[in-house]
Amino acid sequence: MGPVAWEVAAKVKGLVIRNKTNADLAVIGEPKAVINALVGRYEYIWGNIGTLESREVSNDLLKQMQSKDIPDKLK
């Protein structure tokens, strides 16, 4: 992720950036709502590319989530 993407992510309530180098993130609260908020911000800024990139960078986190908790845009 680039510096602008990190700035956007840092503003999402419930998303904690623990380590940018390793893309180590934590979700506090409702995972689906937090991820939806992040994807929504990326999509607003970068359009469909934002959604596609969100899928790529959140892949490890999504693997830890139950299917019902994964936002539709990332399925």
N, C-alpha and C positions, 0 to 999 in steps of 0.2 A: 504494500500500500504506500502511496505517496503522501507527502506532508499535508496536502489539502484533505485527503481522505481521512487521515488521522484527526485533523482538526474537526471535521464533520462528526466523526465517531465519538470524539470526546464530549460533544454537546448532547449526545443522546442519553436521556435519563435512564438509569438502570444498566448502562454499559460501563464497565470498568476496564480501563486499559492498564494491564499489569506490566507489560513489557512490549514495546513497539518492535524491537529487533526480532523477537520470536513470535510476534503477533499473538501474544498471550492475553486473552480477553476473558472477562467473567461477566455473567449476567446476574443482576440482582432484581428479583421480582419475577414477573410473568415473562418467560423467554419469548413467547410468540409476539407479545406486544413490543418488547424491546427490539427484537430483530425487525419487525414490521416498521418501526420508527426509523431504524438505521437504513433499511432498504428504501424507504420512502424518501429520505433525505438524499441518498445517492441518486435515486431515480430523478428527483427534482433537478439536481445539478447536472447530471450526465445522461439523462434519458435511459434508454434500454441498455446501454453499455453499463450504467450503474447497477442495474439489476443483474446482469451477467457477471460482472466483477464481484458483486455481493455473493453470488452462489459460489464462486471460486474461493474467495477468502474465508467464507464461513463453513466450508466443507467439514472441517474437523469438529466444529461445534455442532453442526447439524447431525453428525453421526451419533452424538451423545443424547440427542433429543428423541422423544417419542414422535412417531409420524403425525399424530394429531396436533402436536405443538409446533410443527414446522409451518411457517407462513406459506400460503399458496404460491406466492411469487418465487419462492426458493425451491419448490418441488420439481 
